[in-house]
Each structure stands twice: as C-alpha cells, then as structure tokens.
Amino acid sequence: MNKKALEVGQDDQRLRDGSQPDRKHPLLSGNNRETDGQTAMPDFSHSLPMLLMRSRESVMRLFRPSLRSHDVTEQQWRVLRALAHVGECEVTELAHITFLHAPSLSRILKDLLSRGLIERASGATDRRRGLVTVSQTGRDLIGAVAPLSEAGYARIKKNYGVKRLEELQRMLLDLEKALAQPEVGAEQEKRKL
C-alpha cells in the first residue's frame, strides 16, 4: 500500500473511531488538486461522493451502537425499516427501495427469516413472486430500537439544527431527483437508435 493510501486509511479509521482526521494531510486539507495531466479534479476530500460518504459515517456512528446491542446490522435494519414502512413487499421491489443488490438482500432475508423477524409468502396469483413482511417479533425489535434511533436523531437536530436538517434533507432529495432525470442529449441519442 502506498503512503498516501495508508495515510487516508488512517484518517478514515479516525473518522470511524470518532476522532478527527489529520487535516494537514494533503488529501484532506482542501489544498491538493490532483490532475491527470489535462483535467483538474475536485479536491479528494471535497468531491461529492467523499463528502456524502463521510457524512453518512458521521450519521451512522450515532446509530450503530443501538443496532449492535440488538444484534442487527445496518443493512438488516434498513430492510426492517423499509418493510415496516411499506408493509408486504415483493423481494425485487424491496431490493430497489433499500438499494441492496439481490444476492445481498437474499442473504439478509434468509438471516431475518431464521431469526423470525420477517415472514415470507408467495404471491396469491403468481407463486413465483416472493413477498416479505415484518413479523410480530420484527415489530417488537423495531419498537425496542426506535427510542434509541430517536435519540440519535435528537442529537443530530441538537448539533446541526432542525431547520438545517430539514433543508439538507430537501436538498438531498432535490439532488437525487435532478440526477435521476435523463440528460437531454442522451435521451435524443437513444431515440435515434
């Protein structure tokens, strides 16, 4: 592993541990401009994907202890929360709304099923369609974790501000919507084919 990668990895570990990364590091200071010889790229630490990843880590650091104490992974919690919100759901739709790849979701569902946290059934009209829903045991678990989750949200609101959090959520939804729109040129090229 090269020196830069090692230093960034150490800073990444500091983020996971809750301590602050070394802002003197060129990749985190905001002063470094990497180029490929032709095109200047955004500073590594200020690139949108890295900002979003670091923000996600900061947020999830508030929720992981409660999930661990209930022996639930982040992905399992995501599935349980989604099912609690939408009710009975097809497995393919669940993969879509949770942003989980089908093989990963399949493993998660198998584990949740073996723990009695979800129930699985076949579709009434099409036996090949897999439907899943949260079981009573799963609802009980959600009920036990919910107050701890709310405490995490309360901390975010206290530290970041309710209005700023609402604005951030609106902005992120707007970004997702804007990027989901096909590009005009790309759409015209598709029509030509």
Residue frames as qw, qx, qy, qz and C-alpha x, y, z in Angstrom:
[[0.000, 0.891, 0.453, 0.000, 0.00, 0.00, 0.00],
 [0.421, 0.486, -0.047, 0.765, 1.41, 3.37, -0.92],
 [0.252, -0.122, -0.476, 0.834, 2.00, 6.12, 1.64],
 [0.305, -0.109, -0.096, -0.941, -0.94, 8.30, 0.54],
 [0.663, -0.249, -0.578, -0.406, -3.39, 5.39, 0.69],
 [0.557, -0.207, -0.679, 0.431, -2.09, 4.39, 4.11],
 [0.075, -0.053, -0.316, 0.944, -2.47, 7.95, 5.45],
 [0.485, -0.155, -0.260, -0.821, -6.00, 8.28, 4.04],
 [0.678, -0.228, -0.691, -0.103, -6.84, 4.87, 5.51],
 [0.379, -0.171, -0.604, 0.680, -5.60, 6.04, 8.91],
 [0.188, -0.008, 0.092, -0.978, -7.70, 9.19, 8.62],
 [0.606, -0.189, -0.524, -0.568, -10.69, 7.05, 7.60],
 [0.587, -0.239, -0.730, 0.255, -10.14, 4.92, 10.73],
 [0.126, -0.087, -0.410, 0.899, -10.05, 8.09, 12.85],
 [0.430, -0.123, -0.218, -0.867, -13.43, 9.05, 11.38],
 [0.688, -0.236, -0.644, -0.236, -14.87, 5.65, 12.31],
 [0.513, -0.196, -0.638, 0.540, -13.44, 5.93, 15.82],
 [0.199, -0.890, -0.411, 0.015, -14.99, 9.35, 16.27],
 [0.429, -0.594, 0.095, 0.673, -11.72, 11.28, 16.36],
 [0.392, 0.860, -0.016, -0.326, -10.86, 13.88, 13.78],
 [0.859, 0.318, 0.129, 0.381, -8.68, 13.14, 10.74],
 [0.480, -0.431, 0.134, 0.752, -5.39, 14.91, 10.25],
 [0.391, 0.868, 0.274, -0.137, -6.47, 17.99, 8.27],
 [0.128, -0.766, 0.461, 0.429, -2.81, 18.70, 7.42],
 [0.591, 0.048, 0.750, 0.291, -2.90, 15.68, 5.15],
 [0.038, 0.245, -0.428, -0.869, -2.89, 16.91, 1.51],
 [0.173, -0.276, -0.834, -0.444, -5.89, 14.79, 0.53],
 [0.267, -0.660, -0.687, 0.144, -7.97, 16.18, 3.40],
 [0.273, -0.405, -0.163, 0.857, -6.76, 19.76, 3.59],
 [0.371, 0.821, 0.398, -0.175, -8.66, 21.02, 0.56],
 [0.026, -0.827, 0.324, 0.459, -5.43, 22.38, -0.97],
 [0.394, -0.220, 0.803, 0.389, -4.46, 19.47, -3.19],
 [0.669, 0.529, -0.027, -0.522, -5.52, 19.40, -6.83],
 [0.598, -0.117, 0.748, 0.263, -4.91, 16.06, -8.43],
 [0.535, 0.620, -0.187, -0.543, -4.72, 16.07, -12.19],
 [0.879, 0.132, 0.436, 0.143, -4.33, 13.52, -14.90],
 [0.460, -0.132, 0.410, 0.776, -2.18, 15.95, -16.82],
 [0.031, 0.351, 0.526, 0.774, -5.16, 17.54, -18.57],
 [0.423, -0.623, -0.389, -0.530, -8.21, 17.88, -16.35],
 [0.030, -0.309, 0.617, -0.723, -8.18, 19.22, -12.79],
 [0.493, -0.408, -0.760, -0.115, -10.27, 17.08, -10.47],
 [0.447, -0.774, -0.003, -0.447, -12.02, 18.38, -7.35],
 [0.084, -0.525, 0.740, -0.412, -10.05, 18.01, -4.16],
 [0.413, -0.058, -0.909, -0.024, -10.42, 14.43, -2.97],
 [0.105, -0.281, -0.749, 0.591, -11.91, 15.42, 0.38],
 [0.292, 0.386, 0.182, -0.856, -14.31, 17.86, -1.28],
 [0.252, -0.010, -0.780, -0.572, -15.56, 15.54, -4.00],
 [0.643, -0.218, -0.038, -0.733, -19.28, 14.96, -3.63],
 [0.848, -0.094, -0.512, -0.102, -19.01, 11.17, -3.18],
 [0.510, 0.073, -0.615, 0.597, -16.44, 11.56, -0.39],
 [0.210, -0.232, 0.282, -0.907, -18.42, 14.30, 1.36],
 [0.766, -0.193, -0.209, -0.577, -21.52, 12.12, 1.25],
 [0.795, -0.015, -0.589, 0.141, -19.62, 9.06, 2.48],
 [0.294, 0.142, -0.561, 0.761, -18.03, 10.94, 5.39],
 [0.431, -0.227, 0.126, -0.864, -21.39, 12.47, 6.30],
 [0.835, -0.145, -0.411, -0.337, -23.00, 9.03, 6.21],
 [0.641, 0.040, -0.638, 0.424, -20.29, 7.69, 8.51],
 [0.009, -0.203, 0.415, -0.887, -20.84, 10.57, 10.94],
 [0.653, -0.196, -0.063, -0.729, -24.57, 9.89, 10.99],
 [0.858, -0.057, -0.489, -0.147, -24.30, 6.11, 11.26],
 [0.370, 0.233, -0.672, 0.597, -21.83, 6.41, 14.12],
 [0.372, -0.219, 0.345, -0.834, -24.81, 7.60, 16.18],
 [0.832, -0.016, -0.063, -0.551, -26.95, 4.57, 15.31],
 [0.629, 0.305, -0.715, 0.013, -24.50, 1.65, 15.19],
 [0.018, -0.237, 0.809, -0.537, -24.25, 1.08, 18.97],
 [0.628, 0.060, 0.396, -0.667, -28.02, 0.60, 19.34],
 [0.815, 0.321, -0.329, -0.352, -28.13, -1.69, 16.32],
 [0.419, 0.367, -0.801, 0.218, -25.19, -3.73, 17.64],
 [0.260, -0.180, 0.711, -0.628, -26.83, -4.02, 21.07],
 [0.762, 0.202, 0.319, -0.526, -29.81, -5.65, 19.35],
 [0.525, -0.146, 0.779, 0.309, -27.62, -7.80, 17.07],
 [0.566, 0.723, 0.394, -0.045, -28.83, -6.09, 13.90],
 [0.509, -0.036, 0.325, 0.796, -26.64, -4.94, 11.03],
 [0.135, 0.424, -0.038, -0.895, -27.19, -1.64, 9.25],
 [0.282, 0.071, -0.701, -0.651, -28.48, -3.46, 6.17],
 [0.209, -0.357, -0.908, 0.063, -30.84, -5.66, 8.22],
 [0.008, -0.528, -0.450, 0.720, -32.19, -2.53, 9.93],
 [0.185, 0.286, -0.350, -0.872, -32.68, -0.87, 6.55],
 [0.293, -0.144, -0.855, -0.402, -34.74, -3.85, 5.38],
 [0.185, -0.467, -0.797, 0.337, -36.81, -3.96, 8.57],
 [0.043, 0.480, 0.194, -0.855, -37.47, -0.21, 8.46],
 [0.239, 0.150, -0.549, -0.786, -38.46, -0.37, 4.79],
 [0.295, -0.272, -0.893, -0.201, -40.83, -3.27, 5.39],
 [0.116, -0.499, -0.639, 0.575, -42.34, -1.54, 8.41],
 [0.118, 0.412, -0.052, -0.902, -42.97, 1.47, 6.20],
 [0.391, 0.196, -0.551, -0.711, -44.36, -0.22, 3.08],
 [0.820, -0.029, 0.350, -0.452, -45.91, -3.36, 4.59],
 [0.829, 0.086, 0.534, 0.144, -45.88, -6.51, 2.49],
 [0.228, 0.809, -0.353, -0.411, -43.46, -6.13, -0.40],
 [0.930, 0.356, -0.056, 0.074, -42.09, -8.12, -3.32],
 [0.761, -0.394, 0.175, 0.485, -38.43, -9.04, -2.93],
 [0.539, 0.358, 0.289, 0.705, -37.44, -7.30, -6.16],
 [0.080, -0.863, -0.192, -0.461, -39.18, -4.09, -5.08],
 [0.664, -0.734, -0.002, 0.140, -37.55, -4.37, -1.64],
 [0.733, -0.059, 0.197, 0.648, -34.12, -4.57, -3.30],
 [0.279, 0.623, 0.272, 0.678, -34.97, -1.41, -5.23],
 [0.292, -0.874, -0.138, -0.362, -36.20, 0.65, -2.27],
 [0.720, -0.661, 0.104, 0.184, -33.37, -0.43, 0.06],
 [0.345, 0.834, -0.430, -0.031, -30.62, -0.03, -2.56],
 [0.575, -0.413, 0.707, 0.004, -29.38, -3.55, -1.88],
 [0.362, 0.353, -0.754, -0.420, -28.13, -5.94, -4.56],
 [0.852, -0.103, -0.251, -0.448, -30.29, -9.03, -4.94],
 [0.742, 0.073, -0.622, 0.239, -27.63, -11.51, -3.66],
 [0.124, 0.205, -0.555, 0.797, -27.00, -9.36, -0.56],
 [0.565, -0.189, 0.094, -0.798, -30.71, -8.94, 0.07],
 [0.837, -0.037, -0.494, -0.232, -31.21, -12.68, -0.31],
 [0.538, 0.075, -0.675, 0.500, -28.66, -13.36, 2.46],
 [0.134, -0.177, 0.382, -0.897, -30.18, -10.67, 4.68],
 [0.708, -0.147, -0.154, -0.674, -33.69, -12.04, 4.22],
 [0.773, -0.006, -0.633, 0.036, -32.50, -15.56, 4.98],
 [0.324, 0.078, -0.632, 0.699, -30.98, -14.36, 8.26],
 [0.342, -0.134, 0.213, -0.905, -34.01, -12.25, 9.22],
 [0.779, -0.095, -0.391, -0.481, -36.29, -15.17, 8.40],
 [0.675, -0.003, -0.692, 0.255, -34.24, -17.59, 10.52],
 [0.147, 0.027, -0.543, 0.826, -34.48, -15.14, 13.44],
 [0.035, -0.608, -0.790, 0.077, -38.23, -14.86, 12.99],
 [0.082, -0.462, -0.123, 0.875, -38.06, -11.12, 12.25],
 [0.405, 0.298, -0.334, -0.797, -39.81, -11.37, 8.88],
 [0.679, 0.219, 0.677, -0.181, -42.32, -13.66, 7.23],
 [0.074, 0.323, -0.655, -0.679, -42.20, -14.81, 3.64],
 [0.632, 0.377, 0.603, -0.308, -45.06, -15.86, 1.37],
 [0.305, 0.139, 0.691, 0.641, -45.79, -16.49, -2.28],
 [0.271, 0.114, -0.123, -0.948, -47.98, -14.18, -4.30],
 [0.601, 0.252, 0.587, -0.480, -51.66, -15.12, -4.47],
 [0.730, 0.604, 0.046, -0.316, -51.77, -15.03, -8.28],
 [0.657, 0.597, -0.442, 0.127, -48.16, -15.88, -9.06],
 [0.882, -0.463, -0.024, 0.089, -46.48, -18.41, -6.74],
 [0.753, 0.247, -0.088, 0.604, -43.05, -17.40, -8.09],
 [0.012, 0.752, -0.092, 0.653, -43.37, -13.89, -6.63],
 [0.558, -0.214, -0.614, 0.516, -41.73, -13.72, -3.21],
 [0.245, -0.788, -0.121, -0.552, -43.47, -11.45, -0.72],
 [0.513, -0.082, -0.602, 0.606, -41.99, -10.46, 2.63],
 [0.332, -0.782, -0.151, -0.505, -43.38, -8.61, 5.63],
 [0.023, 0.446, -0.655, 0.610, -42.23, -7.81, 9.17],
 [0.556, -0.333, -0.762, 0.006, -43.32, -10.39, 11.74],
 [0.497, -0.827, -0.170, -0.201, -44.58, -9.53, 15.21],
 [0.781, -0.396, 0.005, 0.482, -41.09, -10.35, 16.55],
 [0.479, 0.300, 0.196, 0.802, -39.66, -7.93, 13.98],
 [0.160, -0.782, -0.237, -0.554, -42.15, -5.22, 15.03],
 [0.694, -0.698, -0.129, 0.120, -41.16, -5.80, 18.65],
 [0.707, -0.117, 0.089, 0.692, -37.49, -5.34, 17.71],
 [0.214, 0.555, 0.238, 0.768, -38.28, -2.14, 15.81],
 [0.431, -0.816, -0.235, -0.304, -40.18, -0.92, 18.86],
 [0.762, -0.533, -0.049, 0.364, -37.17, -1.64, 21.08],
 [0.592, 0.039, 0.185, 0.783, -34.69, 0.10, 18.76],
 [0.121, 0.783, 0.390, 0.469, -36.94, 3.07, 17.89],
 [0.369, -0.922, -0.094, 0.071, -36.29, 5.09, 21.09],
 [0.644, -0.421, 0.296, 0.566, -32.54, 4.67, 20.63],
 [0.448, 0.392, 0.478, 0.646, -32.87, 5.70, 17.00],
 [0.062, -0.910, -0.319, -0.259, -34.89, 8.75, 18.01],
 [0.538, -0.759, 0.061, 0.363, -32.13, 9.68, 20.46],
 [0.584, -0.043, 0.412, 0.698, -29.70, 9.67, 17.53],
 [0.195, 0.670, 0.460, 0.548, -31.99, 11.94, 15.55],
 [0.329, -0.919, -0.212, 0.042, -32.38, 14.22, 18.57],
 [0.596, -0.512, 0.207, 0.582, -28.61, 14.56, 18.77],
 [0.438, 0.285, 0.475, 0.708, -28.38, 15.40, 15.07],
 [0.033, -0.837, -0.412, -0.358, -31.10, 18.04, 15.46],
 [0.485, -0.833, -0.075, 0.257, -29.39, 19.48, 18.53],
 [0.582, -0.387, 0.328, 0.635, -25.92, 19.62, 16.97],
 [0.323, 0.170, 0.571, 0.736, -26.90, 20.55, 13.42],
 [0.257, 0.246, 0.142, -0.924, -30.24, 22.30, 13.88],
 [0.518, 0.413, 0.719, -0.210, -33.77, 21.29, 12.94],
 [0.465, 0.800, 0.055, -0.375, -34.12, 23.81, 10.10],
 [0.092, 0.661, -0.677, -0.312, -30.69, 22.97, 8.67],
 [0.359, -0.055, 0.932, 0.022, -31.50, 19.24, 8.81],
 [0.547, 0.593, 0.525, -0.272, -34.83, 19.79, 7.03],
 [0.351, 0.830, -0.236, -0.364, -33.07, 21.89, 4.39],
 [0.119, -0.478, 0.844, 0.214, -30.35, 19.26, 3.96],
 [0.486, 0.206, 0.845, -0.081, -32.96, 16.55, 3.50],
 [0.516, 0.757, 0.245, -0.316, -34.78, 18.68, 0.89],
 [0.180, 0.782, -0.495, -0.334, -31.52, 19.39, -0.91],
 [0.276, -0.270, 0.913, 0.135, -30.54, 15.72, -0.99],
 [0.545, 0.452, 0.689, -0.155, -33.96, 14.76, -2.37],
 [0.405, 0.846, -0.029, -0.344, -33.62, 17.51, -4.98],
 [0.032, -0.628, 0.721, 0.290, -30.15, 16.24, -5.93],
 [0.434, 0.031, 0.900, 0.030, -31.43, 12.68, -6.29],
 [0.526, 0.664, 0.476, -0.236, -34.35, 13.85, -8.42],
 [0.261, 0.851, -0.268, -0.368, -32.14, 16.07, -10.61],
 [0.086, -0.503, 0.824, 0.244, -29.67, 13.28, -11.26],
 [0.521, 0.206, 0.823, -0.096, -32.43, 10.77, -12.00],
 [0.528, 0.742, 0.126, -0.393, -33.54, 12.89, -14.97],
 [0.794, 0.215, 0.362, 0.438, -32.09, 11.72, -18.27],
 [0.212, -0.484, 0.235, 0.816, -29.74, 14.12, -19.96],
 [0.549, 0.658, 0.095, -0.506, -31.30, 15.82, -22.94],
 [0.320, 0.615, -0.641, -0.329, -28.53, 14.75, -25.33],
 [0.153, -0.170, 0.971, -0.066, -28.51, 11.19, -24.04],
 [0.526, 0.399, 0.623, -0.420, -32.30, 10.92, -24.45],
 [0.535, 0.686, -0.156, -0.467, -32.10, 12.21, -28.04],
 [0.141, 0.488, -0.840, -0.190, -29.33, 9.69, -28.84],
 [0.371, 0.054, 0.898, -0.232, -31.50, 6.85, -27.51],
 [0.596, 0.563, 0.322, -0.473, -34.34, 7.86, -29.82],
 [0.382, 0.661, -0.505, -0.402, -32.01, 7.72, -32.84],
 [0.061, -0.259, 0.963, 0.038, -31.17, 4.09, -32.11]]
